[in-house]
Every structure is written in C-alpha cells, then in structure tokens.
C-alpha cells in the first residue's frame, strides 16, 4: 500500500539526470457508472494494454485527462501497479511510467512521489500548487520545485499548465534555474505560448532538460 505520512524532509536526492526519451503517452482514467464511481478496471486495463502494445516509449498516469485531482493515492498506486503488470505481460517490463501528483502542499506532493516509487513508477509529474495562487511568486514556485526535487525518491517532471493552475506559469527564466537541479529531468509544457517554447528549446542553459507539449 502507498505511504500516507510524510517522513521525507531530511532526505536529499543526488543523481545524474536519467534519460526521458521518445513518446510518453498520457493515459485516460476510466470510471464506472456506479454510485461510488470507482475505476473501471476492465476498461482501464484494456486501454493500458492498447497503449503499450502500440509501441510507445512511456506511459503517463494521472495527468489532466488522467484525473489526477480526483484520484486517491491508493488508486494512483494501483494504476501504476496495473501498468507495470501490463508492461511485463507485453514484453517491456522496464517501460518508463510517470505518475501525476495533485497535492497543494510540498508534503502532500512528496507523499505522492513516495507512493509512485513504491508502486514502481519512474518519474513524478508535478504541477504548480495553486490554491493560494496569490502567494505563489516566481521565487516561491521555484523553491517549491526545488524542495520537492531535493526529497523525491523519483525524478521530477515539471507540469507547466497555467490553465489548471490559476494562471501560474513556470516561465523560461524560472526554468533556467530549475534545470540546474539534478533531480528535475523534464517539463511537460501546456501553456500554448509558442514564443516561450521556442526560447526554452534554444537556450543552452536548459537544453539538457527534456520538453514535452
């Protein structure tokens, strides 16, 4: 079962940046029509196996359309386990799996990161916390990602999606800073600001972090 308590604050992660290559496809999450609206595991497993059999290079669970904000930590844990089992059955046991977090605090996000590691995920997809969006300055956002990356047992992929984070944007100057952290390995960029994408992809200081949109 996933960890439910934070006990991570003193941990510091040091590692070289792992490869994050190819096409990593976001998986939908399917729910039953019952009153409890639990995950429809029959449909979910068919979908995961379809994606994996299609030859993708990685699976992203609990993103935006993967319903990160509505899933319990136990459900996320089980999604990772199901994906890893399907990958083994289909002959790609080491298929990279990313798991989205949905916490509004550093400790909550780190609990998700720990659960991701325990379940067998390879990366954590981390969104900017936005409940107190008025207090989230550029420095506060950078410090949040650095604190998470310092303690996370899996590498962090920044999820930059202002549309679901009260307009908070991790801009290219912030990414200059965050790209220097050894445990921040990529960005899923969904702001649809193409001039920003262009600068991020050509700036030599952040070229070694992988970008997805």
Z-matrix of the N, CA and C atoms (Angstrom, degrees):
N
C 1 1.462
C 2 1.518 1 109.69
N 3 1.338 2 119.14 1 152.53
C 4 1.453 3 120.90 2 -178.46
C 5 1.508 4 112.43 3 -70.58
N 6 1.315 5 115.60 4 156.15
C 7 1.462 6 119.92 5 175.20
C 8 1.518 7 109.50 6 -69.78
N 9 1.320 8 116.69 7 143.16
C 10 1.462 9 121.36 8 -179.87
C 11 1.517 10 112.62 9 -114.31
N 12 1.310 11 117.68 10 -9.57
C 13 1.455 12 120.54 11 -177.31
C 14 1.513 13 109.96 12 -120.07
N 15 1.321 14 115.86 13 145.51
C 16 1.455 15 120.32 14 176.12
C 17 1.510 16 109.20 15 -82.97
N 18 1.322 17 115.42 16 133.05
C 19 1.438 18 121.18 17 172.86
C 20 1.502 19 108.46 18 -148.78
N 21 1.321 20 116.27 19 40.84
C 22 1.451 21 122.06 20 -162.61
C 23 1.526 22 112.87 21 -117.00
N 24 1.313 23 117.88 22 -10.00
C 25 1.453 24 120.87 23 -164.35
C 26 1.518 25 113.92 24 -57.87
N 27 1.327 26 117.47 25 -33.44
C 28 1.451 27 119.42 26 -175.55
C 29 1.520 28 113.10 27 -84.19
N 30 1.329 29 117.57 28 -5.87
C 31 1.447 30 121.36 29 -175.16
C 32 1.524 31 110.59 30 -79.15
N 33 1.314 32 117.77 31 139.65
C 34 1.454 33 122.25 32 174.27
C 35 1.514 34 108.11 33 -125.38
N 36 1.331 35 116.75 34 128.56
C 37 1.449 36 121.56 35 -177.64
C 38 1.521 37 108.69 36 -99.70
N 39 1.312 38 116.91 37 129.07
C 40 1.450 39 121.13 38 175.14
C 41 1.519 40 108.16 39 -128.56
N 42 1.327 41 117.11 40 122.97
C 43 1.459 42 120.93 41 -179.07
C 44 1.510 43 108.94 42 -162.72
N 45 1.326 44 115.90 43 159.42
C 46 1.450 45 119.66 44 172.15
C 47 1.516 46 108.38 45 -77.92
N 48 1.335 47 116.85 46 157.43
C 49 1.453 48 120.40 47 -176.36
C 50 1.531 49 110.19 48 -70.05
N 51 1.335 50 117.76 49 121.80
C 52 1.463 51 119.78 50 178.16
C 53 1.523 52 110.64 51 -74.73
N 54 1.326 53 115.12 52 158.10
C 55 1.462 54 119.92 53 179.95
C 56 1.523 55 110.14 54 -70.17
N 57 1.314 56 115.56 55 139.98
C 58 1.466 57 122.24 56 176.54
C 59 1.519 58 105.57 57 -136.13
N 60 1.322 59 115.61 58 82.39
C 61 1.459 60 121.51 59 -168.26
C 62 1.515 61 111.74 60 -114.54
N 63 1.324 62 115.91 61 159.64
C 64 1.451 63 121.47 62 169.97
C 65 1.515 64 114.42 63 82.53
N 66 1.314 65 115.43 64 -155.91
C 67 1.466 66 122.75 65 -175.67
C 68 1.526 67 109.24 66 -101.88
N 69 1.326 68 116.05 67 114.24
C 70 1.457 69 122.57 68 177.72
C 71 1.527 70 107.24 69 -108.98
N 72 1.321 71 116.00 70 111.39
C 73 1.470 72 121.60 71 -169.18
C 74 1.522 73 111.21 72 -95.69
N 75 1.342 74 117.07 73 129.62
C 76 1.468 75 119.35 74 173.33
C 77 1.524 76 111.12 75 -69.36
N 78 1.313 77 115.48 76 131.22
C 79 1.458 78 120.95 77 176.13
C 80 1.523 79 110.29 78 -92.11
N 81 1.313 80 116.45 79 139.13
C 82 1.454 81 120.74 80 168.50
C 83 1.527 82 109.37 81 -71.22
N 84 1.322 83 116.20 82 159.27
C 85 1.465 84 120.88 83 170.44
C 86 1.527 85 107.53 84 -116.48
N 87 1.335 86 115.58 85 130.86
C 88 1.457 87 121.66 86 -174.61
C 89 1.521 88 110.30 87 -107.88
N 90 1.325 89 115.35 88 137.47
C 91 1.459 90 120.90 89 -178.79
C 92 1.530 91 110.78 90 -118.44
N 93 1.311 92 115.17 91 151.86
C 94 1.469 93 120.20 92 177.60
C 95 1.525 94 109.98 93 -78.11
N 96 1.326 95 115.59 94 166.21
C 97 1.466 96 121.14 95 179.24
C 98 1.523 97 111.75 96 -90.16
N 99 1.314 98 117.04 97 10.85
C 100 1.462 99 120.40 98 -179.94
C 101 1.530 100 110.27 99 -72.36
N 102 1.319 101 116.27 100 168.20
C 103 1.465 102 120.01 101 -179.31
C 104 1.531 103 112.11 102 -64.10
N 105 1.331 104 117.25 103 -27.68
C 106 1.463 105 120.89 104 179.08
C 107 1.527 106 112.75 105 -83.26
N 108 1.328 107 116.72 106 -14.74
C 109 1.465 108 122.16 107 178.19
C 110 1.535 109 111.99 108 50.31
N 111 1.314 110 115.29 109 49.13
C 112 1.458 111 120.28 110 178.49
C 113 1.522 112 109.89 111 -79.21
N 114 1.327 113 116.48 112 166.55
C 115 1.457 114 120.61 113 179.00
C 116 1.529 115 109.87 114 -61.09
N 117 1.313 116 115.20 115 133.74
C 118 1.463 117 121.93 116 175.31
C 119 1.530 118 106.67 117 -83.91
N 120 1.322 119 115.88 118 92.35
C 121 1.466 120 119.52 119 -170.83
C 122 1.523 121 112.77 120 -69.46
N 123 1.298 122 118.38 121 -29.35
C 124 1.456 123 119.76 122 177.65
C 125 1.525 124 110.48 123 -63.16
N 126 1.326 125 116.01 124 -50.28
C 127 1.467 126 120.18 125 178.24
C 128 1.520 127 110.83 126 -66.72
N 129 1.319 128 116.59 127 -40.72
C 130 1.465 129 120.65 128 -178.39
C 131 1.532 130 111.56 129 -60.14
N 132 1.315 131 116.08 130 -46.26
C 133 1.468 132 119.45 131 -178.93
C 134 1.523 133 111.92 132 -66.59
N 135 1.312 134 117.33 133 -37.53
C 136 1.473 135 119.97 134 176.22
C 137 1.526 136 110.23 135 -62.51
N 138 1.325 137 116.62 136 -42.38
C 139 1.470 138 121.05 137 -179.71
C 140 1.525 139 110.96 138 -64.64
N 141 1.327 140 116.94 139 -45.91
C 142 1.468 141 120.56 140 -179.98
C 143 1.519 142 110.82 141 -61.23
N 144 1.306 143 116.91 142 -43.46
C 145 1.459 144 120.16 143 -179.45
C 146 1.524 145 111.46 144 -67.50
N 147 1.334 146 117.15 145 -35.35
C 148 1.464 147 120.32 146 175.37
C 149 1.531 148 110.31 147 -61.74
N 150 1.324 149 117.31 148 -47.01
C 151 1.467 150 120.68 149 -179.41
C 152 1.516 151 110.94 150 -61.50
N 153 1.328 152 116.47 151 -48.11
C 154 1.463 153 120.38 152 -176.67
C 155 1.523 154 110.69 153 -64.03
N 156 1.330 155 116.79 154 -43.23
C 157 1.465 156 120.91 155 -179.86
C 158 1.518 157 112.23 156 -66.02
N 159 1.326 158 117.49 157 -19.52
C 160 1.467 159 121.41 158 179.39
C 161 1.528 160 112.55 159 -74.52
N 162 1.326 161 116.81 160 -9.99
C 163 1.462 162 119.62 161 174.98
C 164 1.514 163 115.31 162 93.92
N 165 1.328 164 118.11 163 19.17
C 166 1.465 165 119.86 164 178.36
C 167 1.522 166 109.91 165 -67.44
N 168 1.335 167 115.38 166 164.06
C 169 1.466 168 120.91 167 -176.91
C 170 1.522 169 112.77 168 -97.62
N 171 1.319 170 117.24 169 -4.02
C 172 1.459 171 120.78 170 179.17
C 173 1.519 172 109.98 171 -176.93
N 174 1.341 173 115.96 172 158.46
C 175 1.459 174 122.48 173 178.37
C 176 1.526 175 108.53 174 -120.19
N 177 1.335 176 115.58 175 135.79
C 178 1.461 177 122.03 176 176.91
C 179 1.526 178 108.10 177 -110.38
N 180 1.325 179 116.27 178 117.98
C 181 1.459 180 122.45 179 -179.19
C 182 1.523 181 110.63 180 -104.14
N 183 1.330 182 115.75 181 149.15
C 184 1.469 183 121.46 182 174.00
C 185 1.519 184 112.49 183 56.52
N 186 1.336 185 114.85 184 46.54
C 187 1.456 186 119.65 185 168.50
C 188 1.521 187 108.78 186 -86.63
N 189 1.326 188 117.05 187 -146.03
C 190 1.465 189 120.06 188 -179.99
C 191 1.530 190 111.04 189 -70.56
N 192 1.337 191 116.81 190 -59.36
C 193 1.464 192 120.00 191 176.71
C 194 1.519 193 111.61 192 -73.87
N 195 1.316 194 117.22 193 -10.20
C 196 1.454 195 121.61 194 173.34
C 197 1.512 196 112.97 195 -84.93
N 198 1.344 197 116.53 196 2.01
C 199 1.464 198 122.77 197 170.20
C 200 1.535 199 113.68 198 68.92
N 201 1.335 200 117.31 199 39.67
C 202 1.469 201 120.03 200 -179.35
C 203 1.523 202 112.17 201 -52.70
N 204 1.314 203 116.46 202 -42.74
C 205 1.460 204 120.12 203 -171.56
C 206 1.529 205 112.12 204 -72.10
N 207 1.328 206 117.82 205 -20.09
C 208 1.465 207 120.49 206 -176.55
C 209 1.527 208 112.96 207 -101.38
N 210 1.324 209 118.02 208 -7.89
C 211 1.464 210 121.13 209 -176.46
C 212 1.516 211 111.43 210 -90.74
N 213 1.310 212 115.46 211 143.16
C 214 1.463 213 119.82 212 171.72
C 215 1.526 214 108.94 213 -77.25
N 216 1.320 215 115.66 214 164.45
C 217 1.471 216 119.11 215 178.31
C 218 1.526 217 110.31 216 -64.00
N 219 1.314 218 117.36 217 -36.68
C 220 1.469 219 120.51 218 177.80
C 221 1.522 220 110.79 219 -63.59
N 222 1.334 221 117.55 220 -41.13
C 223 1.464 222 120.36 221 178.08
C 224 1.522 223 111.29 222 -64.00
N 225 1.319 224 117.14 223 -40.58
C 226 1.468 225 119.85 224 176.73
C 227 1.527 226 110.60 225 -61.76
N 228 1.326 227 115.35 226 -43.88
C 229 1.461 228 121.52 227 177.72
C 230 1.531 229 110.18 228 -56.15
N 231 1.324 230 116.83 229 -46.38
C 232 1.454 231 120.90 230 -178.15
C 233 1.528 232 111.70 231 -69.05
N 234 1.328 233 117.90 232 -32.72
C 235 1.465 234 120.71 233 175.71
C 236 1.523 235 111.07 234 -62.62
N 237 1.326 236 116.46 235 -42.84
C 238 1.464 237 119.77 236 177.94
C 239 1.519 238 110.04 237 -63.59
N 240 1.317 239 116.44 238 -45.50
C 241 1.467 240 120.56 239 -178.88
C 242 1.539 241 110.25 240 -60.51
N 243 1.324 242 116.96 241 -42.91
C 244 1.466 243 121.03 242 -179.70
C 245 1.524 244 111.18 243 -65.21
N 246 1.332 245 116.17 244 -39.70
C 247 1.459 246 120.31 245 179.59
C 248 1.520 247 111.05 246 -66.85
N 249 1.318 248 116.42 247 -42.84
C 250 1.465 249 119.66 248 179.20
C 251 1.527 250 110.92 249 -65.00
N 252 1.320 251 116.97 250 -39.45
C 253 1.462 252 120.28 251 178.17
C 254 1.525 253 110.61 252 -63.47
N 255 1.339 254 116.65 253 -43.04
C 256 1.462 255 120.19 254 178.65
C 257 1.523 256 111.05 255 -64.19
N 258 1.324 257 116.50 256 -39.88
C 259 1.467 258 120.29 257 179.58
C 260 1.530 259 110.77 258 -63.53
N 261 1.326 260 116.65 259 -40.49
C 262 1.469 261 119.60 260 177.28
C 263 1.531 262 110.65 261 -63.38
N 264 1.321 263 115.89 262 -45.35
C 265 1.457 264 120.06 263 -178.52
C 266 1.528 265 111.74 264 -61.24
N 267 1.336 266 116.47 265 -31.48
C 268 1.462 267 121.49 266 -176.06
C 269 1.529 268 112.52 267 -96.18
N 270 1.327 269 116.84 268 10.49
C 271 1.456 270 120.82 269 172.05
C 272 1.509 271 116.51 270 84.62
N 273 1.346 272 117.16 271 14.25
C 274 1.476 273 119.83 272 176.79
C 275 1.535 274 108.35 273 -128.06
N 276 1.323 275 117.34 274 66.82
C 277 1.465 276 120.43 275 -172.63
C 278 1.521 277 114.41 276 -63.26
N 279 1.327 278 117.11 277 -22.49
C 280 1.465 279 120.87 278 -178.65
C 281 1.527 280 113.24 279 -100.73
N 282 1.322 281 116.98 280 18.29
C 283 1.469 282 120.52 281 178.33
C 284 1.526 283 110.09 282 -55.22
N 285 1.335 284 118.92 283 125.76
C 286 1.467 285 120.30 284 179.84
C 287 1.526 286 112.16 285 -64.30
N 288 1.323 287 115.18 286 135.20
C 289 1.462 288 122.31 287 178.01
C 290 1.518 289 109.01 288 -123.21
N 291 1.318 290 116.35 289 128.98
C 292 1.466 291 122.38 290 174.34
C 293 1.519 292 108.51 291 -109.32
N 294 1.332 293 116.23 292 140.94
C 295 1.465 294 121.08 293 -179.97
C 296 1.519 295 110.16 294 -122.80
N 297 1.330 296 116.04 295 128.11
C 298 1.454 297 120.74 296 179.12
C 299 1.519 298 112.36 297 -75.54
N 300 1.321 299 115.44 298 144.93
C 301 1.458 300 121.87 299 174.07
C 302 1.527 301 108.36 300 -106.35
N 303 1.329 302 116.04 301 160.50
C 304 1.465 303 118.64 302 -177.26
C 305 1.521 304 111.97 303 -141.31
N 306 1.310 305 116.87 304 15.53
C 307 1.456 306 120.06 305 -176.95
C 308 1.524 307 113.04 306 -72.78
N 309 1.321 308 115.41 307 156.63
C 310 1.471 309 120.92 308 177.26
C 311 1.522 310 111.42 309 -106.57
N 312 1.326 311 116.86 310 10.67
C 313 1.463 312 121.24 311 176.42
C 314 1.514 313 108.56 312 -142.94
N 315 1.327 314 115.83 313 160.35
C 316 1.469 315 120.43 314 -179.85
C 317 1.521 316 110.61 315 -60.06
N 318 1.327 317 117.29 316 -45.20
C 319 1.468 318 119.16 317 -176.16
C 320 1.516 319 111.78 318 -65.56
N 321 1.334 320 117.58 319 -35.74
C 322 1.456 321 120.63 320 179.64
C 323 1.530 322 110.67 321 -68.33
N 324 1.318 323 115.86 322 -42.20
C 325 1.465 324 120.04 323 177.76
C 326 1.529 325 110.13 324 -63.34
N 327 1.326 326 117.03 325 -40.62
C 328 1.460 327 119.58 326 178.89
C 329 1.528 328 112.26 327 -65.99
N 330 1.322 329 117.56 328 -33.05
C 331 1.461 330 119.65 329 173.58
C 332 1.531 331 110.38 330 -62.22
N 333 1.336 332 116.54 331 -40.40
C 334 1.466 333 120.21 332 175.78
C 335 1.522 334 110.83 333 -63.45
N 336 1.318 335 117.13 334 -41.66
C 337 1.471 336 121.05 335 179.86
C 338 1.523 337 110.75 336 -62.80
N 339 1.325 338 116.56 337 -40.82
C 340 1.461 339 120.61 338 178.11
C 341 1.520 340 110.78 339 -65.77
N 342 1.329 341 117.03 340 -42.94
C 343 1.464 342 120.58 341 177.18
C 344 1.523 343 110.89 342 -62.36
N 345 1.341 344 116.53 343 -37.87
C 346 1.462 345 120.47 344 177.58
C 347 1.522 346 110.87 345 -60.29
N 348 1.311 347 116.04 346 -45.84
C 349 1.469 348 121.10 347 179.01
C 350 1.527 349 110.76 348 -62.47
N 351 1.323 350 117.04 349 -46.49
C 352 1.463 351 121.21 350 -177.84
C 353 1.530 352 111.88 351 -63.32
N 354 1.326 353 116.28 352 -32.59
C 355 1.464 354 120.41 353 -178.30
C 356 1.523 355 112.30 354 -81.17
N 357 1.334 356 117.23 355 -18.15
C 358 1.457 357 120.54 356 179.38
C 359 1.511 358 115.15 357 109.84
N 360 1.343 359 118.14 358 14.11
C 361 1.464 360 120.85 359 175.84
C 362 1.528 361 110.29 360 -77.13
N 363 1.327 362 115.09 361 159.02
C 364 1.463 363 121.34 362 -176.67
C 365 1.522 364 113.00 363 -105.38
N 366 1.327 365 117.38 364 -25.64
C 367 1.462 366 122.37 365 -176.94
C 368 1.527 367 109.96 366 -141.03
N 369 1.334 368 116.31 367 152.54
C 370 1.460 369 122.24 368 173.16
C 371 1.525 370 108.63 369 -112.38
N 372 1.324 371 116.21 370 128.84
C 373 1.456 372 123.17 371 178.02
C 374 1.529 373 107.12 372 -95.64
N 375 1.345 374 116.80 373 114.25
C 376 1.468 375 120.96 374 -167.67
C 377 1.525 376 110.43 375 -117.43
N 378 1.324 377 115.38 376 121.32
C 379 1.462 378 123.41 377 178.97
C 380 1.525 379 109.79 378 -92.09
N 381 1.335 380 115.71 379 151.67
C 382 1.466 381 120.32 380 175.17
C 383 1.529 382 109.50 381 -63.66
N 384 1.346 383 119.86 382 127.25
C 385 1.468 384 120.46 383 174.97
C 386 1.522 385 109.75 384 -68.28
N 387 1.327 386 116.55 385 135.72
C 388 1.469 387 117.92 386 -169.74
C 389 1.518 388 114.70 387 -133.67
N 390 1.327 389 118.70 388 9.29
C 391 1.460 390 119.38 389 -179.58
C 392 1.533 391 109.97 390 -61.25
N 393 1.336 392 117.13 391 -46.00
C 394 1.460 393 122.12 392 173.86
C 395 1.524 394 109.01 393 -100.28
N 396 1.319 395 115.61 394 57.86
C 397 1.465 396 120.71 395 -172.38
C 398 1.523 397 112.46 396 -60.07
N 399 1.316 398 116.89 397 -29.26
C 400 1.468 399 120.59 398 -178.50
C 401 1.525 400 112.03 399 -67.40
N 402 1.324 401 117.03 400 -18.70
C 403 1.467 402 120.59 401 179.29
C 404 1.524 403 112.78 402 -97.57
N 405 1.329 404 116.84 403 -3.26
C 406 1.463 405 120.38 404 -174.34
C 407 1.523 406 110.86 405 -89.77
N 408 1.331 407 115.24 406 82.48
C 409 1.462 408 121.04 407 173.67
C 410 1.521 409 109.54 408 -71.88
N 411 1.315 410 116.38 409 172.91
C 412 1.464 411 119.74 410 177.44
C 413 1.524 412 111.09 411 -60.04
N 414 1.330 413 115.93 412 -42.65
C 415 1.469 414 118.99 413 178.88
C 416 1.528 415 111.14 414 -64.64
N 417 1.326 416 117.14 415 -40.13
C 418 1.468 417 120.38 416 -179.86
C 419 1.524 418 110.92 417 -63.69
N 420 1.323 419 117.00 418 -40.59
C 421 1.467 420 120.64 419 178.55
C 422 1.529 421 110.56 420 -64.56
N 423 1.329 422 116.45 421 -45.89
C 424 1.471 423 120.19 422 179.33
C 425 1.527 424 110.74 423 -62.37
N 426 1.324 425 116.70 424 -42.97
C 427 1.468 426 119.93 425 -179.91
C 428 1.526 427 111.19 426 -64.40
N 429 1.332 428 116.71 427 -36.50
C 430 1.459 429 119.85 428 176.35
C 431 1.526 430 110.89 429 -59.64
N 432 1.326 431 117.08 430 -51.16
C 433 1.464 432 119.80 431 -178.58
C 434 1.526 433 111.55 432 -64.41
N 435 1.316 434 116.87 433 -37.17
C 436 1.468 435 119.34 434 179.00
C 437 1.523 436 111.62 435 -66.73
N 438 1.328 437 117.15 436 -40.22
C 439 1.467 438 120.28 437 178.64
C 440 1.530 439 110.84 438 -65.86
N 441 1.326 440 116.34 439 -41.80
C 442 1.459 441 119.41 440 177.53
C 443 1.527 442 110.22 441 -63.39
N 444 1.317 443 116.55 442 -46.85
C 445 1.462 444 120.12 443 -177.98
C 446 1.526 445 111.94 444 -65.53
N 447 1.327 446 117.68 445 -33.95
C 448 1.466 447 121.24 446 177.26
C 449 1.523 448 111.50 447 -58.43
N 450 1.325 449 117.03 448 -37.57
C 451 1.455 450 121.21 449 -170.55
C 452 1.521 451 114.68 450 -108.44
N 453 1.322 452 118.13 451 -14.74
C 454 1.461 453 119.71 452 -175.82
C 455 1.524 454 111.57 453 -67.83
N 456 1.336 455 117.36 454 134.04
C 457 1.462 456 120.10 455 177.41
C 458 1.525 457 113.57 456 -79.02
N 459 1.334 458 117.38 457 -5.66
C 460 1.466 459 121.55 458 173.76
C 461 1.528 460 108.33 459 -125.29
N 462 1.330 461 117.80 460 152.20
C 463 1.461 462 120.56 461 178.10
C 464 1.525 463 112.11 462 -60.73
N 465 1.329 464 114.90 463 149.70
C 466 1.461 465 122.27 464 -174.51
C 467 1.528 466 110.59 465 -103.41
N 468 1.328 467 115.36 466 133.40
C 469 1.463 468 122.79 467 169.00
C 470 1.519 469 107.04 468 -110.74
N 471 1.313 470 116.98 469 120.23
C 472 1.466 471 121.72 470 179.02
C 473 1.530 472 108.94 471 -70.49
N 474 1.324 473 116.34 472 131.43
C 475 1.464 474 121.59 473 175.71
C 476 1.524 475 107.14 474 -105.86
N 477 1.315 476 115.88 475 103.38
C 478 1.459 477 121.36 476 -176.79
C 479 1.526 478 109.15 477 -100.25
N 480 1.322 479 115.95 478 97.99
C 481 1.467 480 121.79 479 -175.74
C 482 1.526 481 108.61 480 -138.38
N 483 1.352 482 117.48 481 81.57
C 484 1.467 483 120.42 482 -177.68
C 485 1.526 484 113.77 483 -55.37
N 486 1.330 485 117.12 484 -30.05
C 487 1.456 486 120.62 485 -176.79
C 488 1.514 487 114.46 486 -62.90
N 489 1.337 488 117.73 487 -24.02
C 490 1.463 489 120.34 488 177.92
C 491 1.529 490 111.70 489 -115.09
N 492 1.335 491 116.06 490 9.39
C 493 1.466 492 120.72 491 -178.44
C 494 1.524 493 111.18 492 -127.89
N 495 1.340 494 115.19 493 42.73
C 496 1.476 495 121.84 494 176.40
C 497 1.525 496 112.51 495 54.64
N 498 1.324 497 116.50 496 31.59
C 499 1.457 498 120.99 497 176.84
C 500 1.514 499 115.10 498 82.58
N 501 1.335 500 117.89 499 1.84
C 502 1.468 501 120.44 500 -178.44
C 503 1.525 502 110.10 501 -72.21
N 504 1.327 503 115.65 502 125.36
C 505 1.458 504 121.74 503 -175.28
C 506 1.527 505 110.19 504 -119.15
N 507 1.333 506 116.12 505 131.64
C 508 1.463 507 120.70 506 173.03
C 509 1.527 508 106.43 507 -88.87
N 510 1.326 509 116.05 508 95.53
C 511 1.460 510 119.10 509 -171.94
C 512 1.530 511 111.17 510 -80.97
N 513 1.329 512 115.78 511 177.04
C 514 1.459 513 120.23 512 -172.33
C 515 1.529 514 112.60 513 -66.46
N 516 1.324 515 118.46 514 -28.83
C 517 1.470 516 118.90 515 177.62
C 518 1.527 517 110.74 516 -70.21
N 519 1.337 518 116.30 517 -34.91
C 520 1.469 519 120.05 518 176.50
C 521 1.529 520 110.33 519 -69.75
N 522 1.332 521 115.62 520 -38.70
C 523 1.459 522 119.12 521 179.59
C 524 1.525 523 112.16 522 -67.93
N 525 1.338 524 116.99 523 -29.24
C 526 1.467 525 119.82 524 172.07
C 527 1.522 526 110.12 525 -53.49
N 528 1.301 527 116.00 526 -44.55
C 529 1.464 528 122.06 527 -178.88
C 530 1.528 529 111.14 528 -72.41
N 531 1.328 530 116.99 529 -47.56
C 532 1.462 531 120.46 530 -173.28
C 533 1.529 532 112.30 531 -69.97
N 534 1.320 533 117.06 532 -28.55
C 535 1.465 534 120.36 533 -178.97
C 536 1.521 535 112.70 534 -65.17
N 537 1.325 536 116.41 535 -16.82
C 538 1.463 537 119.82 536 -179.32
C 539 1.533 538 112.45 537 -78.79
N 540 1.337 539 117.04 538 -11.32
C 541 1.468 540 119.95 539 -178.69
C 542 1.524 541 109.76 540 -80.57
N 543 1.330 542 116.72 541 130.17
C 544 1.462 543 120.72 542 -176.19
C 545 1.514 544 114.02 543 -65.24
N 546 1.327 545 118.04 544 -22.04
C 547 1.460 546 120.37 545 -176.95
C 548 1.526 547 112.47 546 -102.67
N 549 1.340 548 117.54 547 9.44
C 550 1.457 549 122.47 548 170.81
C 551 1.521 550 106.52 549 -107.59
N 552 1.340 551 116.12 550 115.26
C 553 1.460 552 119.31 551 -166.24
C 554 1.520 553 114.08 552 -116.98
N 555 1.329 554 117.93 553 -4.82
C 556 1.448 555 118.74 554 -178.60
C 557 1.505 556 112.74 555 -174.54
N 558 1.320 557 115.14 556 174.07
C 559 1.465 558 121.93 557 178.34
C 560 1.520 559 108.28 558 -138.56
N 561 1.320 560 116.46 559 129.93
C 562 1.461 561 120.93 560 165.66
C 563 1.513 562 105.89 561 -96.95
N 564 1.332 563 115.26 562 108.74
C 565 1.462 564 120.86 563 -171.45
C 566 1.520 565 109.76 564 -102.29
N 567 1.340 566 116.27 565 117.81
C 568 1.461 567 120.72 566 -179.13
C 569 1.525 568 113.21 567 -126.24
N 570 1.345 569 119.21 568 29.63
C 571 1.469 570 117.59 569 -179.86
C 572 1.514 571 113.43 570 -85.81
N 573 1.347 572 118.23 571 -11.22
C 574 1.461 573 122.27 572 -178.78
C 575 1.532 574 111.51 573 57.26
N 576 1.317 575 115.11 574 37.33
C 577 1.465 576 120.81 575 174.72
C 578 1.522 577 106.10 576 -111.26
N 579 1.315 578 116.73 577 95.69
C 580 1.455 579 120.07 578 -165.32
C 581 1.524 580 112.59 579 -72.42
N 582 1.327 581 117.72 580 -28.80
C 583 1.466 582 118.41 581 175.91
C 584 1.519 583 110.19 582 -65.44
N 585 1.330 584 116.26 583 -35.61
C 586 1.458 585 120.77 584 176.93
C 587 1.519 586 110.30 585 -65.31
N 588 1.352 587 117.24 586 -44.94
C 589 1.462 588 120.67 587 177.17
C 590 1.530 589 110.44 588 -57.61
N 591 1.326 590 116.47 589 -43.48
C 592 1.464 591 120.18 590 -177.23
C 593 1.515 592 111.09 591 -61.76
N 594 1.325 593 116.85 592 -43.88
C 595 1.450 594 119.41 593 179.90
C 596 1.524 595 111.37 594 -65.98
N 597 1.337 596 116.46 595 -42.26
C 598 1.458 597 120.95 596 -179.46
C 599 1.521 598 111.74 597 -61.77
N 600 1.323 599 116.93 598 -36.17
C 601 1.456 600 120.60 599 -176.23
C 602 1.519 601 113.02 600 -81.87
N 603 1.329 602 117.92 601 -13.45
C 604 1.457 603 119.72 602 -179.50
C 605 1.520 604 113.02 603 -109.70
N 606 1.328 605 118.13 604 -14.25
C 607 1.459 606 121.16 605 -178.45
C 608 1.528 607 109.78 606 -72.97
N 609 1.324 608 116.48 607 121.90
C 610 1.468 609 120.30 608 -174.57
C 611 1.517 610 111.96 609 -64.91
N 612 1.336 611 118.46 610 -24.02
C 613 1.463 612 120.00 611 -175.68
C 614 1.515 613 112.39 612 -73.81
N 615 1.340 614 117.39 613 -19.51
C 616 1.464 615 119.54 614 -178.07
C 617 1.519 616 112.12 615 -123.50
N 618 1.332 617 116.93 616 13.36
C 619 1.457 618 120.41 617 -174.89
C 620 1.518 619 112.65 618 -68.19
N 621 1.337 620 118.38 619 -21.54
C 622 1.463 621 119.16 620 -176.35
C 623 1.515 622 112.88 621 -90.02
N 624 1.310 623 117.99 622 3.73
C 625 1.455 624 121.57 623 170.05
C 626 1.515 625 108.31 624 -96.84
N 627 1.321 626 117.75 625 135.74
C 628 1.461 627 121.70 626 -175.54
C 629 1.531 628 110.98 627 -79.24
N 630 1.334 629 115.37 628 143.25
C 631 1.463 630 120.67 629 -175.46
C 632 1.515 631 110.34 630 -120.20
N 633 1.316 632 116.06 631 137.66
C 634 1.456 633 122.13 632 177.80
C 635 1.512 634 108.75 633 -135.62
N 636 1.313 635 115.64 634 144.14
C 637 1.468 636 118.92 635 178.08
C 638 1.522 637 109.44 636 -144.25
